Amino acid sequence: MDRQAPVAASPTQAHSRLVIGAVTLWTVSMVLVITFLFDTWPHEWLDDEQREPWFHAVVVIVLTLLAFFCSHLHHHVVHERERRAHAKDGDEREQQDERETRGEGIVFKIFGSWWGIAIVFVIPTAAYFGAHTLHSPLPEPAIFVMAVVAIYVAAEHYASLDKQREDLRWVTDELGKQVTSMQNALGARDGRTRIYAAYCQPPATGGHGGPIHAIYRSFDIDSEWLASGDWAAYMASPQTTSLVGALRSGDRRAVRIVTPPIASAVRDAVEAADRFHNVIGLLWHWLALHRFQVERAAGPEGGTFDFRVAIADTPHWVHAVDGKVLQIAGEYPHELRVKDMTFDMGDMAPRFAAWVREEIDTLCARGQDARAYLGTMLDGGATDADAIMERLGWPQWAMHAGTRYGIGQSPEELQPRFRGLIEAFQNIAGGTARG
């Protein structure tokens, strides 16, 4: 289960805090001006010679903070207004911001205008300059004005840089979303890695992974198994780049797979190679899931794993995992890509994912069980594994293994491993028949 991100404060809430700070500083500055003008401070605090330097320092600090607050607030308000003005129509977040903007009061309008900022900052500054002129001869008031101008320029520069940083972050986030959306629309080449990554997502605390629903139009054998053909090492491997490892990592308890019938007649060597590739791939997947089921049942906790592989006609090629629907599209076998069909669906995504799961459940219930289907495919009147492989298209597949399917092992290495798959299935089917 994904963690929910903390809810960030709305723009209006951020504005409110800045306004409170600016209004407070403005009030304090006006109190200081009146105090200085009418000489109302407590004289017992400081000697006469110390009062004015101390007081000037306090006023300059307050005006400095006021300048920074006003500049930052002005850029903040203007930035949010411009971003909402250029937002996409129908964006829920932007619509919420727009509703909040309609509720802005006079204070927000003041700080969103340069005239308002000038009035808010100039009034206490001009008042203090006038009081300072009455109390002190030049050039002290002139020095004060130069200091205030420098303070305001620095505050404006800081606020501009701060908003540029926020703008860059926002633009970077938006570009990232657009790039992700474009990449998803084009699809990813590392399809199996992405699918297994979805399978192995950890479940919620105290729960287990949800069921997996998939429609295959072609079956590829995990490279981890192809490298050695060792079932014990494959089943014990913690790698989540393999089917069993991903299922174990995600604590998946149920899998439903549908695949169209494999062509019984072929027209050329490529079609014969594809037929063998799909038959041996389907056989490997069924054996891997069966072994995982046996492993779960024999475990210390007596876990369950329910899987069904069915043969049924369907034009789709998808994997429904945890609310996502991953579609495999493109030209088999070199141009296949995976894309998340639910990525940009918004509120429609859960309903679409539910429909895909229901469709696969229906096909599984109506389709032929893969175990019986494989039994028929591997029968053909021959019991010798080599003869079965020959009939299914092993010679043609061996010619195209490296170029068409990207297999790194030589046919001589793989032939005994594929023979072992057929014999393992025959033993399971024979044991069931005898039982």
C-alpha positions as CSV (number, residue, x, y, z in Angstrom):
1,M,0.0,0.0,0.0
2,D,1.4,3.4,-1.0
3,R,2.0,5.9,1.7
4,Q,-0.1,9.0,1.5
5,A,2.1,12.1,1.1
6,P,1.6,14.8,3.7
7,V,-0.9,17.4,2.7
8,A,0.9,20.7,1.9
9,A,-0.5,24.0,3.0
10,S,-2.6,25.8,0.4
11,P,-1.3,29.0,-1.2
12,T,-3.9,31.0,0.7
13,Q,-2.7,29.7,4.0
14,A,0.9,30.6,3.1
15,H,-0.3,34.1,2.1
16,S,-2.2,34.4,5.4
17,R,1.0,33.7,7.4
18,L,3.0,36.2,5.4
19,V,0.2,38.9,5.7
20,I,0.0,38.4,9.5
21,G,3.8,38.9,9.8
22,A,3.8,42.0,7.5
23,V,0.8,43.6,9.3
24,T,2.4,42.9,12.6
25,L,5.7,44.5,11.5
26,W,3.9,47.5,10.0
27,T,2.0,48.0,13.3
28,V,5.3,47.8,15.3
29,S,7.0,50.3,12.9
30,M,4.2,52.8,13.3
31,V,4.3,52.5,17.1
32,L,8.1,53.1,17.0
33,V,7.5,56.2,14.7
34,I,5.0,57.7,17.1
35,T,7.2,56.9,20.1
36,F,10.2,58.6,18.4
37,L,8.1,61.6,17.2
38,F,6.5,62.4,20.5
39,D,9.4,61.2,22.7
40,T,7.2,58.8,24.7
41,W,9.7,56.1,25.5
42,P,10.6,55.5,29.1
43,H,13.6,57.7,29.9
44,E,14.8,55.6,32.7
45,W,15.7,52.8,30.3
46,L,18.7,54.5,28.8
47,D,20.7,57.7,29.0
48,D,19.8,60.5,26.6
49,E,23.0,59.9,24.6
50,Q,22.2,56.2,24.1
51,R,18.5,56.4,23.3
52,E,18.7,57.5,19.7
53,P,21.3,55.1,18.4
54,W,19.5,52.2,20.1
55,F,16.2,53.3,18.8
56,H,17.5,53.9,15.3
57,A,18.9,50.3,15.2
58,V,15.5,48.9,16.3
59,V,13.6,50.9,13.6
60,V,16.1,49.8,10.9
61,I,15.7,46.2,11.9
62,V,11.9,46.4,11.8
63,L,11.9,48.2,8.5
64,T,14.3,45.6,7.1
65,L,12.0,42.7,8.1
66,L,9.0,44.6,6.7
67,A,10.7,45.1,3.4
68,F,11.6,41.4,3.1
69,F,8.0,40.3,4.1
70,C,6.3,42.7,1.7
71,S,8.5,41.8,-1.2
72,H,8.3,38.1,-0.6
73,L,4.5,38.3,-0.1
74,H,4.0,40.3,-3.3
75,H,6.0,37.8,-5.4
76,H,4.1,35.0,-3.7
77,V,0.7,36.4,-4.5
78,V,1.5,37.4,-8.1
79,H,3.2,34.0,-8.8
80,E,0.1,32.0,-7.6
81,R,-2.2,34.2,-9.7
82,E,-0.1,33.8,-12.8
83,R,0.2,30.0,-12.4
84,R,-3.6,29.6,-11.9
85,A,-4.2,31.8,-15.0
86,H,-2.1,29.4,-17.1
87,A,-3.3,26.2,-15.5
88,K,-5.1,23.5,-17.6
89,D,-8.8,23.6,-17.6
90,G,-10.4,21.0,-15.4
91,D,-7.4,20.5,-13.1
92,E,-8.9,19.8,-9.7
93,R,-6.1,21.4,-7.7
94,E,-6.2,24.5,-9.8
95,Q,-10.0,24.8,-9.5
96,Q,-9.6,24.5,-5.7
97,D,-7.0,27.3,-5.8
98,E,-9.3,29.4,-8.0
99,R,-12.2,29.0,-5.4
100,E,-9.8,30.1,-2.7
101,T,-8.7,33.1,-4.8
102,R,-12.2,34.4,-5.1
103,G,-12.3,34.6,-1.3
104,E,-9.2,37.0,-1.2
105,G,-9.9,40.0,0.9
106,I,-8.6,43.6,0.6
107,V,-5.4,42.7,2.5
108,F,-4.4,40.2,-0.2
109,K,-5.3,42.7,-3.0
110,I,-3.1,45.3,-1.3
111,F,-0.1,43.0,-1.1
112,G,-0.7,41.8,-4.6
113,S,-0.2,45.3,-6.0
114,W,2.9,47.4,-6.3
115,W,1.0,50.4,-5.2
116,G,-0.1,48.6,-2.1
117,I,3.4,47.5,-1.3
118,A,4.7,51.0,-1.8
119,I,2.1,52.4,0.6
120,V,2.6,49.8,3.2
121,F,6.4,50.3,3.2
122,V,6.6,54.0,2.4
123,I,4.2,55.2,5.1
124,P,6.3,54.1,8.1
125,T,9.5,55.0,6.3
126,A,8.4,58.5,5.4
127,A,6.9,59.1,8.8
128,Y,10.1,58.1,10.5
129,F,12.2,60.1,8.1
130,G,10.1,63.2,9.0
131,A,10.4,62.6,12.7
132,H,14.1,62.0,12.3
133,T,14.5,65.3,10.4
134,L,12.8,67.1,13.2
135,H,15.1,65.6,15.8
136,S,18.4,65.5,14.0
137,P,20.2,67.8,11.5
138,L,21.3,66.6,8.1
139,P,23.1,64.4,7.0
140,E,21.6,61.7,9.3
141,P,18.2,61.7,7.6
142,A,19.9,61.4,4.2
143,I,21.9,58.5,5.4
144,F,18.8,56.9,6.8
145,V,17.1,57.2,3.4
146,M,20.0,55.7,1.5
147,A,20.1,52.8,4.0
148,V,16.3,52.2,3.5
149,V,16.7,52.2,-0.3
150,A,19.5,49.7,-0.1
151,I,17.4,47.6,2.3
152,Y,14.4,47.6,-0.1
153,V,16.6,46.8,-3.1
154,A,18.2,43.9,-1.3
155,A,14.7,42.6,-0.1
156,E,13.3,42.8,-3.6
157,H,16.4,41.0,-5.0
158,Y,16.1,38.2,-2.4
159,A,12.4,37.8,-3.0
160,S,12.9,37.6,-6.8
161,L,15.6,35.0,-6.4
162,D,13.5,33.0,-4.0
163,K,10.5,33.0,-6.4
164,Q,12.7,32.0,-9.3
165,R,13.9,29.0,-7.3
166,E,10.3,28.0,-6.7
167,D,9.4,28.6,-10.3
168,L,12.3,26.5,-11.5
169,R,11.2,23.7,-9.1
170,W,7.6,23.9,-10.4
171,V,8.8,23.9,-14.0
172,T,11.0,20.9,-13.3
173,D,8.2,19.0,-11.7
174,E,5.8,19.8,-14.6
175,L,8.4,18.8,-17.2
176,G,9.0,15.6,-15.3
177,K,5.3,14.8,-15.4
178,Q,5.1,15.6,-19.1
179,V,8.2,13.4,-19.9
180,T,6.9,10.6,-17.8
181,S,3.5,10.8,-19.6
182,M,5.2,10.8,-23.0
183,Q,7.5,7.9,-22.0
184,N,4.5,6.0,-20.8
185,A,2.6,6.7,-24.0
186,L,5.5,5.4,-26.0
187,G,6.1,2.5,-23.7
188,A,9.1,1.0,-22.0
189,R,11.3,-1.6,-23.7
190,D,12.3,-3.3,-20.5
191,G,8.8,-4.8,-20.3
192,R,9.4,-7.9,-18.2
193,T,11.5,-5.9,-15.6
194,R,8.7,-3.4,-15.2
195,I,6.0,-6.0,-14.9
196,Y,8.0,-8.0,-12.3
197,A,8.6,-4.7,-10.5
198,A,4.8,-4.3,-10.2
199,Y,4.4,-7.9,-9.0
200,C,7.0,-7.5,-6.2
201,Q,5.5,-4.4,-4.6
202,P,5.4,-5.0,-0.9
203,P,1.9,-5.5,0.6
204,A,0.4,-3.5,3.4
205,T,1.5,-4.3,6.9
206,G,-0.4,-7.3,8.2
207,G,-1.8,-8.1,4.7
208,H,-0.7,-9.9,1.6
209,G,-0.4,-8.9,-2.1
210,G,-3.5,-8.7,-4.2
211,P,-4.2,-11.1,-7.0
212,I,-2.5,-10.8,-10.4
213,H,-4.5,-10.9,-13.6
214,A,-2.7,-11.2,-16.9
215,I,-3.2,-11.9,-20.6
216,Y,-0.2,-13.3,-22.4
217,R,0.2,-13.5,-26.2
218,S,3.7,-14.8,-25.9
219,F,5.7,-16.5,-23.2
220,D,9.4,-15.8,-22.4
221,I,11.4,-17.9,-20.0
222,D,13.3,-16.1,-17.2
223,S,16.9,-15.7,-18.1
224,E,17.9,-16.8,-14.5
225,W,16.5,-20.2,-15.2
226,L,17.8,-20.4,-18.8
227,A,21.3,-19.8,-17.5
228,S,21.5,-23.0,-15.5
229,G,18.2,-24.9,-15.7
230,D,18.5,-25.5,-12.0
231,W,15.0,-25.4,-10.4
232,A,16.3,-25.5,-6.9
233,A,18.6,-22.5,-7.4
234,Y,15.9,-20.6,-9.3
235,M,13.2,-21.2,-6.6
236,A,15.6,-20.2,-3.8
237,S,16.8,-17.1,-5.5
238,P,15.7,-13.8,-3.8
239,Q,16.0,-11.9,-7.0
240,T,12.8,-10.0,-7.9
241,T,13.8,-10.0,-11.6
242,S,12.3,-13.5,-11.9
243,L,8.7,-14.6,-11.9
244,V,8.8,-16.6,-8.6
245,G,11.0,-14.1,-6.9
246,A,8.6,-11.3,-7.7
247,L,5.6,-13.3,-6.6
248,R,7.3,-14.2,-3.3
249,S,8.5,-10.6,-2.6
250,G,5.0,-9.2,-3.2
251,D,3.4,-12.1,-1.2
252,R,1.0,-12.8,-4.0
253,R,-1.6,-15.5,-3.2
254,A,-3.5,-15.7,-6.5
255,V,-2.6,-15.5,-10.2
256,R,-4.9,-15.7,-13.2
257,I,-3.4,-16.0,-16.7
258,V,-5.2,-16.2,-20.0
259,T,-3.5,-16.9,-23.3
260,P,-4.9,-17.4,-26.8
261,P,-4.6,-20.9,-28.4
262,I,-1.2,-21.6,-30.0
263,A,-1.3,-22.0,-33.7
264,S,-1.5,-25.7,-34.7
265,A,-0.5,-25.1,-38.4
266,V,2.5,-23.1,-39.5
267,R,3.4,-21.7,-42.9
268,D,7.1,-21.2,-42.5
269,A,10.1,-21.7,-40.3
270,V,9.5,-18.4,-38.3
271,E,6.0,-19.4,-37.4
272,A,7.2,-22.8,-36.4
273,A,9.9,-21.2,-34.2
274,D,7.2,-18.9,-32.6
275,R,5.0,-21.9,-31.9
276,F,7.8,-23.8,-30.2
277,H,8.8,-20.6,-28.2
278,N,5.2,-20.2,-27.0
279,V,4.6,-23.8,-26.1
280,I,7.8,-24.2,-24.2
281,G,7.3,-20.8,-22.5
282,L,3.7,-21.7,-21.5
283,L,5.0,-25.0,-20.2
284,W,7.8,-23.3,-18.2
285,H,5.3,-20.8,-16.7
286,W,2.9,-23.5,-15.6
287,L,5.7,-25.5,-14.0
288,A,7.1,-22.5,-12.2
289,L,3.7,-21.6,-10.8
290,H,3.1,-25.2,-9.9
291,R,6.4,-25.4,-8.0
292,F,5.7,-22.2,-6.2
293,Q,2.3,-23.6,-5.2
294,V,3.9,-26.7,-3.8
295,E,6.6,-24.7,-2.0
296,R,4.0,-22.5,-0.4
297,A,1.9,-25.5,0.7
298,A,5.0,-27.2,2.2
299,G,6.2,-24.1,4.0
300,P,6.2,-23.8,7.8
301,E,3.0,-21.7,7.8
302,G,1.2,-23.8,5.2
303,G,0.6,-20.9,2.9
304,T,-1.7,-21.1,-0.1
305,F,-1.1,-20.1,-3.7
306,D,-4.0,-20.3,-6.1
307,F,-3.2,-20.1,-9.8
308,R,-5.1,-20.9,-13.0
309,V,-3.8,-20.6,-16.6
310,A,-6.5,-20.8,-19.2
311,I,-6.6,-20.9,-23.0
312,A,-9.2,-18.5,-24.5
313,D,-9.4,-16.2,-27.5
314,T,-8.7,-12.6,-26.6
315,P,-7.1,-9.7,-28.6
316,H,-5.6,-8.1,-25.5
317,W,-2.2,-8.3,-23.9
318,V,-2.3,-6.8,-20.4
319,H,-1.3,-7.2,-16.8
320,A,-3.6,-5.9,-14.0
321,V,-1.7,-5.4,-10.8
322,D,-2.8,-3.4,-7.8
323,G,-5.0,-1.0,-9.6
324,K,-2.6,-0.6,-12.6
325,V,-3.2,-2.0,-16.0
326,L,0.1,-2.5,-17.9
327,Q,-0.4,-3.0,-21.7
328,I,2.1,-4.7,-23.9
329,A,2.0,-3.3,-27.4
330,G,4.1,-3.3,-30.5
331,E,5.4,-5.8,-33.0
332,Y,6.5,-9.1,-31.6
333,P,9.2,-9.9,-30.6
334,H,11.6,-6.9,-31.1
335,E,9.4,-3.9,-30.8
336,L,7.3,-4.7,-27.7
337,R,6.8,-2.0,-25.2
338,V,4.9,-1.7,-21.9
339,K,2.8,1.3,-20.9
340,D,0.5,2.0,-18.0
341,M,-3.0,2.5,-19.4
342,T,-4.2,3.9,-16.1
343,F,-1.5,6.5,-15.8
344,D,-3.6,9.5,-17.0
345,M,-7.0,8.1,-16.3
346,G,-7.6,9.8,-13.0
347,D,-10.8,8.7,-11.3
348,M,-11.6,6.3,-14.2
349,A,-8.5,4.1,-13.4
350,P,-10.0,2.0,-10.6
351,R,-13.1,1.2,-12.6
352,F,-11.1,0.3,-15.7
353,A,-8.7,-1.9,-13.7
354,A,-11.8,-3.6,-12.1
355,W,-13.2,-4.3,-15.6
356,V,-10.0,-5.8,-16.8
357,R,-9.8,-8.1,-13.8
358,E,-13.4,-9.2,-14.3
359,E,-12.8,-9.8,-18.0
360,I,-9.8,-12.0,-17.2
361,D,-11.7,-13.9,-14.5
362,T,-14.5,-14.6,-17.0
363,L,-12.1,-15.8,-19.6
364,C,-10.4,-18.0,-17.0
365,A,-13.7,-19.6,-16.0
366,R,-14.7,-20.3,-19.6
367,G,-11.4,-21.2,-21.2
368,Q,-9.7,-24.5,-21.3
369,D,-7.3,-25.3,-18.5
370,A,-3.7,-25.0,-19.6
371,R,-2.8,-28.3,-18.0
372,A,-5.2,-30.2,-20.2
373,Y,-4.2,-28.1,-23.2
374,L,-0.5,-28.8,-22.7
375,G,-1.2,-32.5,-22.2
376,T,-2.8,-32.5,-25.7
377,M,0.0,-30.4,-27.2
378,L,2.7,-32.7,-25.9
379,D,0.9,-35.9,-26.6
380,G,0.6,-36.3,-30.4
381,G,1.2,-40.1,-30.1
382,A,4.8,-39.6,-29.0
383,T,6.2,-40.0,-25.5
384,D,9.9,-39.3,-26.2
385,A,10.7,-35.7,-25.3
386,D,13.1,-35.2,-28.2
387,A,10.5,-36.4,-30.7
388,I,7.9,-34.0,-29.1
389,M,10.4,-31.1,-29.4
390,E,11.1,-32.0,-33.0
391,R,7.3,-32.0,-33.8
392,L,6.7,-28.7,-32.0
393,G,9.4,-26.9,-34.0
394,W,12.7,-27.2,-32.1
395,P,14.9,-27.2,-35.2
396,Q,13.4,-24.0,-36.4
397,W,13.5,-22.4,-33.0
398,A,17.2,-23.3,-32.6
399,M,18.0,-21.4,-35.8
400,H,16.3,-18.2,-34.6
401,A,17.0,-18.5,-30.8
402,G,19.7,-15.8,-30.7
403,T,18.6,-13.4,-33.5
404,R,14.8,-13.4,-33.0
405,Y,14.4,-14.1,-29.3
406,G,17.6,-12.8,-27.9
407,I,18.6,-16.0,-26.2
408,G,22.2,-16.0,-25.0
409,Q,22.6,-19.7,-24.5
410,S,23.4,-22.1,-27.3
411,P,20.8,-24.6,-28.5
412,E,23.0,-27.4,-27.4
413,E,22.9,-26.1,-23.8
414,L,19.1,-25.5,-23.9
415,Q,18.0,-28.8,-25.5
416,P,18.4,-30.9,-22.3
417,R,16.8,-28.2,-20.2
418,F,13.8,-28.1,-22.4
419,R,13.7,-31.9,-22.5
420,G,13.6,-31.8,-18.7
421,L,10.6,-29.4,-18.8
422,I,8.6,-31.8,-20.9
423,E,9.6,-34.8,-18.8
424,A,8.7,-32.9,-15.6
425,F,5.3,-32.1,-16.9
426,Q,4.7,-35.7,-18.1
427,N,5.6,-36.9,-14.6
428,I,3.2,-34.5,-12.9
429,A,0.4,-35.4,-15.4
430,G,1.2,-39.1,-15.1
431,G,1.2,-39.0,-11.3
432,T,-2.2,-37.3,-11.4
433,A,-3.6,-39.8,-13.8
434,R,-2.4,-42.7,-11.6
435,G,-3.8,-41.1,-8.5
